[in-house]
Amino acid sequence: MSRSEPSNPFAAPAPTLGMERLLLVGTGALHAWQLPTWVSWLRLTYPDLALRTVVTRSAERFVTRPALDALSGSETLVDEWPAGGSARAVHVELAQWADAVLVYPATVNFISRYAAGITDTPVLLALQCLQAPVAVAPCLPPGADRSETVREHLATLAARSNVVVAPTTAALSVTTGRHDAQVPPPLPAVIERLEAKRTALRAEAA
C-alpha cells in the first residue's frame, strides 16, 4: 500500500451517483485482485445501480469470474470475441447499455490500445462507439510513468471529451520492493470523477 493512500478508503462518504448502468472493466494488473471488494462496495452503496463486469484474460490471473458473478449479480464477460463467430454483437450491446464505463485497473497495454484506436476486442470497440463518460484508472509498473509514449497515450485519452483519467498514487512494487509503482486511487475517488464527467456532459448536451 502506498504511504499516501488513506488507511480506510471505506470511511469517506460515498459520492453521489446519478447513473443507472455502469460497465466495470478489469484488466491484467495486480490491482485486479481488489475488484471483488469494490464490486461488493458498489452493490451495497448503490443498490439501484445496474452493474455489468468484463475482464480481460490477463486479469483472470488475479481475479475469478465466478467471484465477480456472485458479487455483481450478473455474468462476467471475457473481453474477447466468441470462438467460431457469433451473431451476437457484444460491442454494440455494451456501448448501448452503459451509462458510464470504468476501467479499473487499466494496464499500459490497455491504455495504449485504447488511445491508438485499436479495436480488436469487444470492449475496445465499444469504447470507440459510445458517447457515454469513461473513467480510466491507470496501474503502471515502475518507470512507466516516465515513459514519453505512456504519457502521450494518457494525454490523448484525457483530451477526449468523454474520458477522464484518474491520477495515480505512488505505491510499493512487489517486484522492486520500492515505492516506484503507480496505482489507481480507491474506487470511490474514481467514481466521483466519473460522475462529475457524466454531469458535465449532460450539461453540455442541454
C-alpha positions as CSV (number, residue, x, y, z in Angstrom):
1,M,0.0,0.0,0.0
2,S,1.2,3.5,-0.8
3,R,2.1,5.7,2.2
4,S,-0.1,8.4,0.7
5,E,-3.2,6.2,0.4
6,P,-5.9,6.6,3.1
7,S,-5.8,3.8,5.7
8,N,-9.5,3.2,5.3
9,P,-11.0,4.3,1.9
10,F,-14.4,3.0,3.0
11,A,-14.6,5.6,5.8
12,A,-15.1,8.5,3.3
13,P,-18.6,9.4,2.4
14,A,-19.8,7.8,-0.8
15,P,-20.1,10.1,-3.8
16,T,-23.5,10.9,-5.2
17,L,-24.3,8.7,-8.2
18,G,-26.8,9.7,-10.9
19,M,-26.1,7.0,-13.5
20,E,-28.2,3.9,-13.7
21,R,-26.0,1.4,-15.6
22,L,-22.3,1.0,-15.0
23,L,-19.9,-1.1,-17.0
24,L,-16.8,-2.1,-14.9
25,V,-13.8,-3.4,-16.9
26,G,-10.9,-5.0,-15.2
27,T,-7.5,-5.6,-17.0
28,G,-4.5,-7.6,-16.1
29,A,-2.7,-5.5,-13.4
30,L,-2.2,-6.8,-9.9
31,H,-4.8,-4.4,-8.6
32,A,-7.5,-6.5,-10.3
33,W,-7.5,-8.6,-7.1
34,Q,-9.4,-5.7,-5.5
35,L,-12.3,-6.0,-7.9
36,P,-14.5,-8.3,-5.7
37,T,-14.2,-5.9,-2.8
38,W,-15.1,-2.9,-5.0
39,V,-18.0,-4.7,-6.7
40,S,-19.4,-5.5,-3.2
41,W,-19.0,-1.9,-2.2
42,L,-20.8,-0.7,-5.4
43,R,-23.7,-3.1,-4.8
44,L,-24.1,-2.2,-1.1
45,T,-23.6,1.6,-1.6
46,Y,-25.8,1.9,-4.8
47,P,-28.4,-0.9,-4.6
48,D,-30.3,0.5,-7.6
49,L,-27.3,0.6,-9.8
50,A,-27.2,-2.0,-12.6
51,L,-23.7,-3.3,-12.8
52,R,-22.0,-5.4,-15.5
53,T,-18.4,-6.6,-15.3
54,V,-15.9,-7.5,-18.0
55,V,-12.4,-8.8,-17.5
56,T,-9.5,-9.4,-19.9
57,R,-7.8,-12.8,-20.0
58,S,-4.8,-11.4,-18.2
59,A,-7.0,-10.1,-15.4
60,E,-8.1,-13.7,-14.7
61,R,-4.6,-14.2,-13.2
62,F,-5.7,-12.1,-10.3
63,V,-9.5,-12.4,-10.0
64,T,-12.0,-15.1,-10.9
65,R,-15.2,-14.7,-12.9
66,P,-17.3,-16.8,-10.6
67,A,-16.4,-14.5,-7.7
68,L,-17.4,-11.4,-9.7
69,D,-20.6,-13.2,-11.0
70,A,-21.7,-13.9,-7.4
71,L,-21.0,-10.4,-6.2
72,S,-22.2,-8.4,-9.2
73,G,-25.4,-10.3,-9.7
74,S,-24.7,-10.8,-13.4
75,E,-22.5,-12.8,-15.7
76,T,-18.9,-11.5,-16.0
77,L,-17.8,-11.4,-19.7
78,V,-14.3,-12.0,-21.0
79,D,-13.1,-9.3,-23.3
80,E,-12.6,-11.4,-26.4
81,W,-14.6,-12.3,-29.5
82,P,-16.5,-15.6,-29.3
83,A,-14.7,-18.5,-30.8
84,G,-16.2,-19.7,-34.1
85,G,-18.1,-16.5,-34.6
86,S,-21.4,-15.4,-33.2
87,A,-24.5,-13.4,-34.4
88,R,-24.3,-11.5,-31.1
89,A,-22.7,-8.1,-31.4
90,V,-21.3,-7.8,-27.9
91,H,-19.6,-4.4,-28.6
92,V,-23.0,-2.9,-29.7
93,E,-24.7,-4.3,-26.6
94,L,-22.2,-2.9,-24.3
95,A,-22.0,0.5,-25.9
96,Q,-25.7,1.0,-26.0
97,W,-26.3,-0.4,-22.5
98,A,-23.8,1.6,-20.5
99,D,-24.5,5.0,-18.9
100,A,-20.8,5.1,-18.0
101,V,-17.7,2.9,-18.2
102,L,-15.0,2.4,-15.6
103,V,-11.7,0.7,-16.5
104,Y,-10.2,-0.3,-13.1
105,P,-7.3,-1.1,-13.2
106,A,-6.1,-0.1,-16.6
107,T,-2.8,-1.6,-17.8
108,V,-0.3,0.1,-20.0
109,N,-1.3,-2.3,-22.8
110,F,-5.0,-1.4,-22.5
111,I,-4.3,2.3,-22.3
112,S,-2.0,2.2,-25.3
113,R,-4.5,0.3,-27.4
114,Y,-7.4,2.5,-26.3
115,A,-5.5,5.7,-27.1
116,A,-4.4,4.4,-30.5
117,G,-7.9,3.4,-31.5
118,I,-7.2,-0.3,-31.7
119,T,-10.5,-2.3,-31.7
120,D,-9.5,-5.9,-31.5
121,T,-11.7,-6.8,-28.5
122,P,-15.4,-6.1,-27.8
123,V,-14.7,-3.6,-25.0
124,L,-12.1,-1.6,-27.1
125,L,-14.6,-1.4,-30.0
126,A,-17.4,-0.4,-27.7
127,L,-15.3,2.4,-26.2
128,Q,-14.9,3.8,-29.7
129,C,-18.6,3.6,-30.4
130,L,-20.1,5.3,-27.3
131,Q,-20.5,8.9,-26.2
132,A,-21.0,7.9,-22.5
133,P,-18.4,9.0,-20.0
134,V,-15.4,6.7,-19.4
135,A,-13.0,6.8,-16.5
136,V,-9.6,5.2,-16.9
137,A,-7.7,4.3,-13.7
138,P,-4.1,3.6,-14.7
139,C,-2.0,1.0,-13.0
140,L,1.6,1.5,-14.0
141,P,4.8,-0.6,-13.3
142,P,7.9,1.1,-12.1
143,G,9.3,3.5,-14.7
144,A,6.2,3.5,-16.9
145,D,5.1,6.9,-15.6
146,R,8.3,8.4,-17.0
147,S,7.8,6.9,-20.5
148,E,7.1,9.5,-23.1
149,T,4.9,7.1,-25.0
150,V,2.8,6.3,-22.0
151,R,2.4,9.9,-21.1
152,E,1.4,10.7,-24.7
153,H,-1.3,8.0,-24.6
154,L,-2.6,9.2,-21.3
155,A,-2.7,12.7,-22.6
156,T,-4.6,11.6,-25.7
157,L,-7.2,9.9,-23.6
158,A,-7.5,12.8,-21.2
159,A,-8.1,15.2,-24.1
160,R,-11.2,13.3,-25.3
161,S,-14.4,15.0,-24.3
162,N,-16.0,11.9,-22.7
163,V,-12.9,10.5,-20.9
164,V,-11.4,11.2,-17.5
165,V,-8.1,9.8,-16.4
166,A,-7.7,9.2,-12.7
167,P,-4.5,10.4,-11.1
168,T,-2.2,7.6,-9.8
169,T,-0.6,7.2,-6.4
170,A,2.9,6.0,-5.7
171,A,2.8,2.5,-4.2
172,L,5.0,-0.4,-3.3
173,S,6.1,-2.5,-6.2
174,V,6.0,-6.2,-5.3
175,T,8.9,-6.7,-7.8
176,T,11.3,-4.0,-6.8
177,G,10.3,-3.6,-3.1
178,R,10.3,0.2,-3.5
179,H,7.5,2.7,-3.8
180,D,8.1,3.2,-7.5
181,A,4.8,1.8,-8.9
182,Q,1.8,3.9,-9.8
183,V,-1.6,2.6,-8.8
184,P,-5.2,3.8,-9.0
185,P,-6.8,5.7,-6.2
186,P,-9.5,3.9,-4.2
187,L,-12.5,3.3,-6.5
188,P,-14.8,5.8,-4.7
189,A,-12.5,8.6,-5.8
190,V,-12.7,7.4,-9.4
191,I,-16.5,7.1,-9.2
192,E,-16.6,10.7,-8.1
193,R,-14.6,11.8,-11.1
194,L,-16.7,9.7,-13.4
195,E,-20.0,11.1,-12.1
196,A,-18.6,14.7,-12.5
197,K,-17.7,13.9,-16.1
198,R,-21.2,12.5,-16.7
199,T,-22.8,15.6,-15.1
200,A,-20.7,17.9,-17.3
201,L,-21.5,16.1,-20.5
202,R,-25.2,16.2,-19.7
203,A,-24.9,20.0,-19.0
204,E,-23.1,20.5,-22.4
205,A,-25.8,18.5,-24.2
206,A,-28.6,20.6,-22.6
